[in-house]
Amino acid sequence: MEKKKIIWTLLTGLAISLVIAAGSMTYAAQQERSIVQKPEPTVPATEPSTEPGYLLRIHEGQLSLFRIGSDEPYEKLDMPLNLLSEYDYDRLEQGVTARTEAEMRRLIEDYTS
């Protein structure tokens, strides 16, 4: 009976160790992938863009989305601007551009979360 307890304890410990090792390997692989996949750089709003794109900036006291070349926002975001850091606020006053809508959505998530 005592032998069974020892074997059961060893098997339980081995199973837990395997789960921890698998989790660590998964985490390391995700970190390695995130290092390899560098985010697309954004182009400052002061540089003219020849590609279609999007602009996120503060307009009339609200965070707003523009299509490059348009003077009117196509979407206004309901976000308190006082939650922004001074650095983010200054960047958004200048405007932050993105080439794709997916990139713009990532920027919005970064600024609003």
SEDOMAR-389108 format. One record per residue (C-alpha): residue number from 1; residue in three letters; x, y, z. Coordinates in nm, 3 decimals. Layout:
N
+------+-------+---------+---------+---------+
| kese | palum |      c1 |      c2 |      c3 |
+------+-------+---------+---------+---------+
|  NUM |   ALA |       X |       Y |       Z |
...
+------+-------+---------+---------+---------+
***
This chain:
113
+------+-------+---------+---------+---------+
| kese | palum |      c1 |      c2 |      c3 |
+------+-------+---------+---------+---------+
|    1 |   MET |   0.000 |   0.000 |   0.000 |
|    2 |   GLU |   0.285 |   0.240 |   0.085 |
|    3 |   LYS |   0.448 |   0.166 |  -0.251 |
|    4 |   LYS |   0.131 |   0.271 |  -0.433 |
|    5 |   LYS |   0.125 |   0.605 |  -0.249 |
|    6 |   ILE |   0.486 |   0.676 |  -0.343 |
|    7 |   ILE |   0.427 |   0.585 |  -0.709 |
|    8 |   TRP |   0.107 |   0.791 |  -0.720 |
|    9 |   THR |   0.288 |   1.092 |  -0.568 |
|   10 |   LEU |   0.573 |   1.061 |  -0.817 |
|   11 |   LEU |   0.334 |   1.035 |  -1.113 |
|   12 |   THR |   0.137 |   1.338 |  -0.992 |
|   13 |   GLY |   0.458 |   1.538 |  -0.954 |
|   14 |   LEU |   0.570 |   1.433 |  -1.303 |
|   15 |   ALA |   0.237 |   1.536 |  -1.454 |
|   16 |   ILE |   0.251 |   1.877 |  -1.286 |
|   17 |   SER |   0.610 |   1.924 |  -1.404 |
|   18 |   LEU |   0.511 |   1.842 |  -1.763 |
|   19 |   VAL |   0.226 |   2.096 |  -1.753 |
|   20 |   ILE |   0.460 |   2.366 |  -1.620 |
|   21 |   ALA |   0.725 |   2.284 |  -1.882 |
|   22 |   ALA |   0.468 |   2.293 |  -2.165 |
|   23 |   GLY |   0.335 |   2.628 |  -2.043 |
|   24 |   SER |   0.685 |   2.773 |  -2.024 |
|   25 |   MET |   0.769 |   2.654 |  -2.375 |
|   26 |   THR |   0.446 |   2.803 |  -2.512 |
|   27 |   TYR |   0.517 |   3.136 |  -2.344 |
|   28 |   ALA |   0.875 |   3.141 |  -2.477 |
|   29 |   ALA |   0.754 |   3.066 |  -2.830 |
|   30 |   GLN |   0.499 |   3.349 |  -2.813 |
|   31 |   GLN |   0.765 |   3.592 |  -2.692 |
|   32 |   GLU |   0.997 |   3.488 |  -2.973 |
|   33 |   ARG |   0.720 |   3.539 |  -3.232 |
|   34 |   SER |   0.636 |   3.885 |  -3.097 |
|   35 |   ILE |   1.002 |   3.988 |  -3.127 |
|   36 |   VAL |   1.018 |   3.867 |  -3.487 |
|   37 |   GLN |   0.691 |   4.036 |  -3.587 |
|   38 |   LYS |   0.782 |   4.402 |  -3.554 |
|   39 |   PRO |   0.488 |   4.644 |  -3.576 |
|   40 |   GLU |   0.455 |   4.856 |  -3.885 |
|   41 |   PRO |   0.597 |   5.201 |  -3.819 |
|   42 |   THR |   0.352 |   5.489 |  -3.825 |
|   43 |   VAL |   0.421 |   5.792 |  -4.038 |
|   44 |   PRO |   0.401 |   6.125 |  -3.852 |
|   45 |   ALA |   0.113 |   6.346 |  -3.964 |
|   46 |   THR |   0.355 |   6.617 |  -4.077 |
|   47 |   GLU |   0.482 |   6.401 |  -4.363 |
|   48 |   PRO |   0.259 |   6.388 |  -4.670 |
|   49 |   SER |   0.123 |   6.044 |  -4.745 |
|   50 |   THR |   0.086 |   5.913 |  -5.097 |
|   51 |   GLU |  -0.092 |   5.597 |  -4.982 |
|   52 |   PRO |  -0.454 |   5.578 |  -4.872 |
|   53 |   GLY |  -0.466 |   5.569 |  -4.496 |
|   54 |   TYR |  -0.615 |   5.690 |  -4.175 |
|   55 |   LEU |  -0.545 |   5.965 |  -3.928 |
|   56 |   LEU |  -0.628 |   5.957 |  -3.556 |
|   57 |   ARG |  -0.623 |   6.300 |  -3.393 |
|   58 |   ILE |  -0.797 |   6.532 |  -3.153 |
|   59 |   HIS |  -1.060 |   6.736 |  -3.338 |
|   60 |   GLU |  -1.296 |   6.980 |  -3.167 |
|   61 |   GLY |  -1.212 |   6.834 |  -2.826 |
|   62 |   GLN |  -1.278 |   6.473 |  -2.929 |
|   63 |   LEU |  -1.063 |   6.187 |  -3.047 |
|   64 |   SER |  -1.159 |   6.147 |  -3.412 |
|   65 |   LEU |  -1.081 |   5.925 |  -3.711 |
|   66 |   PHE |  -1.012 |   6.073 |  -4.053 |
|   67 |   ARG |  -0.939 |   5.926 |  -4.391 |
|   68 |   ILE |  -0.621 |   6.079 |  -4.531 |
|   69 |   GLY |  -0.717 |   6.377 |  -4.745 |
|   70 |   SER |  -1.047 |   6.443 |  -4.568 |
|   71 |   ASP |  -1.109 |   6.744 |  -4.344 |
|   72 |   GLU |  -1.411 |   6.589 |  -4.174 |
|   73 |   PRO |  -1.389 |   6.292 |  -3.938 |
|   74 |   TYR |  -1.575 |   5.978 |  -4.039 |
|   75 |   GLU |  -1.591 |   5.861 |  -3.677 |
|   76 |   LYS |  -1.572 |   6.034 |  -3.339 |
|   77 |   LEU |  -1.466 |   5.830 |  -3.036 |
|   78 |   ASP |  -1.626 |   5.878 |  -2.698 |
|   79 |   MET |  -1.317 |   5.887 |  -2.478 |
|   80 |   PRO |  -1.227 |   6.128 |  -2.199 |
|   81 |   LEU |  -0.911 |   6.303 |  -2.315 |
|   82 |   ASN |  -0.800 |   6.370 |  -1.958 |
|   83 |   LEU |  -0.714 |   5.998 |  -1.929 |
|   84 |   LEU |  -0.435 |   6.039 |  -2.186 |
|   85 |   SER |  -0.076 |   6.093 |  -2.079 |
|   86 |   GLU |   0.077 |   6.427 |  -2.177 |
|   87 |   TYR |   0.291 |   6.251 |  -2.437 |
|   88 |   ASP |  -0.008 |   6.072 |  -2.595 |
|   89 |   TYR |  -0.215 |   6.390 |  -2.590 |
|   90 |   ASP |   0.061 |   6.583 |  -2.770 |
|   91 |   ARG |   0.097 |   6.307 |  -3.032 |
|   92 |   LEU |  -0.277 |   6.298 |  -3.091 |
|   93 |   GLU |  -0.294 |   6.675 |  -3.127 |
|   94 |   GLN |  -0.042 |   6.640 |  -3.412 |
|   95 |   GLY |  -0.218 |   6.331 |  -3.545 |
|   96 |   VAL |  -0.108 |   5.970 |  -3.576 |
|   97 |   THR |  -0.138 |   5.797 |  -3.913 |
|   98 |   ALA |  -0.193 |   5.435 |  -4.008 |
|   99 |   ARG |  -0.185 |   5.269 |  -4.349 |
|  100 |   THR |  -0.462 |   5.016 |  -4.288 |
|  101 |   GLU |  -0.784 |   5.009 |  -4.092 |
|  102 |   ALA |  -0.651 |   4.714 |  -3.889 |
|  103 |   GLU |  -0.345 |   4.918 |  -3.791 |
|  104 |   MET |  -0.572 |   5.210 |  -3.699 |
|  105 |   ARG |  -0.786 |   4.983 |  -3.479 |
|  106 |   ARG |  -0.470 |   4.866 |  -3.298 |
|  107 |   LEU |  -0.371 |   5.228 |  -3.238 |
|  108 |   ILE |  -0.715 |   5.310 |  -3.104 |
|  109 |   GLU |  -0.695 |   5.012 |  -2.870 |
|  110 |   ASP |  -0.354 |   5.128 |  -2.749 |
|  111 |   TYR |  -0.470 |   5.483 |  -2.678 |
|  112 |   THR |  -0.808 |   5.395 |  -2.527 |
|  113 |   SER |  -0.713 |   5.104 |  -2.301 |
+------+-------+---------+---------+---------+
***
